[in-house]
């Protein structure tokens, strides 16, 4: 009997691991802190649970800062017209999104515009959900 209870508890515990790893939008991002930045893509991580990309953004003084942005899961992005090759390293893009609560150089991307083509794609992972 103890073995069955242990087994059931183990299965239940393992089933909740993905929930522990996922965060809510409101826990990490401040919807009252919108950002709109333009820069060159330096890295793309097309993985679950969210796609991340990194952009070098130059300010008025010429200082370059690398920003990280979170997008939706790969499957959700594919439904919005994205593929693994939509955005490439070196592409200049404009990102509209929401800044992290901690004020760091990272945020949640709501939309990405490819400056070379003007194509604008939705990217939101959890804002408004």
N, C-alpha and C positions, 0 to 999 in steps of 0.2 A: 504494500500500500504506500509506504514512504517513497519507494522508487517511482510510482506513478505520479504522486504529487510533485516530486522533484522534476520529473520529466515534463509535466504540464507547466510548471513554473518556468522551466528553462525555455520551452517553446514560446510561451507568452512573452518572456523577457526578450528573446531574440526578435520576435515580431515587432517590438516597439523600437528597436535600434534606429531605423530610419527616421522616426519621429524625433528622436533626441538630436540627430544630426541636422535637422532642418530648423531654420529660424524664421520668425515672422518678419515681415517688412518693417512693422512699427518698432520692433526690438532693435533694429540696426540702423534704420534710415529715418530721416526727419523730412516729412512731406512738405514742411514749410521752408525747406532749404533747397530750392531748385538750382540746378547747375546747367550751363550750356557751354561746352568747351570744344575747341577744334584742335586737332593734333594728329600725329602720325602713329599708327598702330605698331606696337613693339612686340606684342605677344598675344596669342589666343589659346585659351584652354577650353576645348570643345568637349566637355565631360559632364557627367551627371554629378550632383543634382542641378547645377547651374553652370552655364557657360560664362567664363570670365574673359575679359580682354583688357589690355593695358595700352595706354596712349601717352606719348610724350607731348606735353602742352607747354608752349612758350608764353611767358607773361610779357607785359609791356617793356620790362627792363632787359628782356632777352634770357632770363633764367628759365631753364627747362625743368619741369616737374613731371614725374611719371605718375599717372592716375590709373587706378584699377576700377573696372566696372563689372558689375554682375548683371547677367541677363537671365532669361527663362531657361528651362531645361532644353536640351537639344531637340527633343521631339516636339515641344511646343513651338520652338523657333522654326522648325521645318514647316509646321502648319501655317506660319506667317510669311513663308517665302524664303527663309534662310537656308543655306547649305553650308557645309564646312568651308567652301571656297568663296563665299559671298564677300567676306572681308579678309584681306591678306596683310601680312607684315609689310609695313611701308605705306599702306593706303592712308591718305589723309581723310579724316572723317570729322563730322560734327556730332557730338553726343548731347542729348538732352535727357536729364534725369534728376535724381534726388541725391543729395550729399549724405554721407554717413553722419550719424548723431555725434560721433566723437570728433568731428571736424577734420578728420584725416583726408588724405587724397584718394578717396575711394567713394564709390556711389553705386546706385542702382540705375541702370540705363533704361529709359522709357522708349527712346527712339534713337536710331542711328541713321545719319545721312552720309552716303558715300559722295564725297565732294567731286570726284571725277565724273560721276554720272548724274548727280542730283537725286539719285534714288533714295527714298526714305523708307526705312523698315521699322516696324514695332519690335521692341525688345523686352518689354516689362516682364519681370519674373513674378512679382507678387503685389505690386502697388495696387491699392484699391480692392484687394481681395480679402 
